[in-house]
Amino acid sequence: MTCPRLEYRAENDEHEFDHLRPYCTVTDEFVSPMKADICNDRFDFDHEDHCEVFQAAVEAAAADDD
């Protein structure tokens, strides 16, 4: 499963890019293409088990629901 927190954007507040760049909506920052490959399930990566950023976002959302 591709990370639901990963988006591809063609611009930010200051610049327009000539190609889409990977953006993590949890950390609110652009990430490297290598990181995006991992987030897109390369190397048997599982978000629920391996990504501390994804896990923290899920925990925060659960706490907000309480």
C-alpha positions as CSV (number, residue, x, y, z in Angstrom):
1,M,0.0,0.0,0.0
2,T,1.3,3.4,-0.9
3,C,1.5,5.7,2.1
4,P,-1.8,7.7,2.3
5,R,0.2,10.6,3.8
6,L,2.4,11.0,0.8
7,E,1.4,13.4,-1.9
8,Y,3.1,14.7,-5.1
9,R,3.1,18.4,-5.6
10,A,4.2,20.7,-8.4
11,E,4.7,23.8,-6.2
12,N,5.0,25.2,-2.7
13,D,4.4,28.6,-1.3
14,E,7.4,30.1,-3.0
15,H,8.3,28.0,-6.1
16,E,6.7,26.2,-9.0
17,F,8.6,23.0,-10.0
18,D,9.1,21.5,-13.4
19,H,8.1,18.1,-12.1
20,L,6.1,16.7,-9.2
21,R,8.0,16.3,-5.9
22,P,7.1,13.9,-3.0
23,Y,5.6,15.7,0.0
24,C,4.9,14.1,3.4
25,T,1.7,15.6,4.9
26,V,2.6,14.3,8.4
27,T,5.9,16.2,8.6
28,D,4.7,19.0,6.3
29,E,7.8,18.8,4.2
30,F,9.1,17.6,0.9
31,V,11.0,14.3,1.1
32,S,13.7,12.8,-1.0
33,P,12.8,10.6,-4.0
34,M,14.6,7.7,-2.2
35,K,12.4,8.2,0.9
36,A,9.3,8.3,-1.4
37,D,10.3,5.0,-3.0
38,I,10.4,3.4,0.5
39,C,7.0,5.0,1.3
40,N,5.7,3.6,-1.9
41,D,6.3,0.0,-0.6
42,R,9.8,-0.7,-1.9
43,F,11.8,-3.2,0.1
44,D,8.7,-4.8,1.8
45,F,8.1,-1.7,3.8
46,D,5.0,-1.8,5.9
47,H,3.8,1.6,7.1
48,E,2.0,0.3,10.2
49,D,5.1,-1.7,11.3
50,H,8.1,0.3,10.1
51,C,7.3,4.0,9.8
52,E,7.5,6.0,13.0
53,V,6.0,9.1,11.3
54,F,3.0,7.1,10.0
55,Q,2.5,5.5,13.5
56,A,2.6,8.9,15.2
57,A,0.0,10.3,12.8
58,V,-2.3,7.4,13.5
59,E,-1.9,7.7,17.2
60,A,-2.5,11.4,17.1
61,A,-5.7,10.9,15.0
62,A,-6.9,8.3,17.5
63,A,-6.3,10.6,20.4
64,D,-8.2,13.4,18.6
65,D,-11.2,11.0,18.2
66,D,-11.3,10.4,22.0
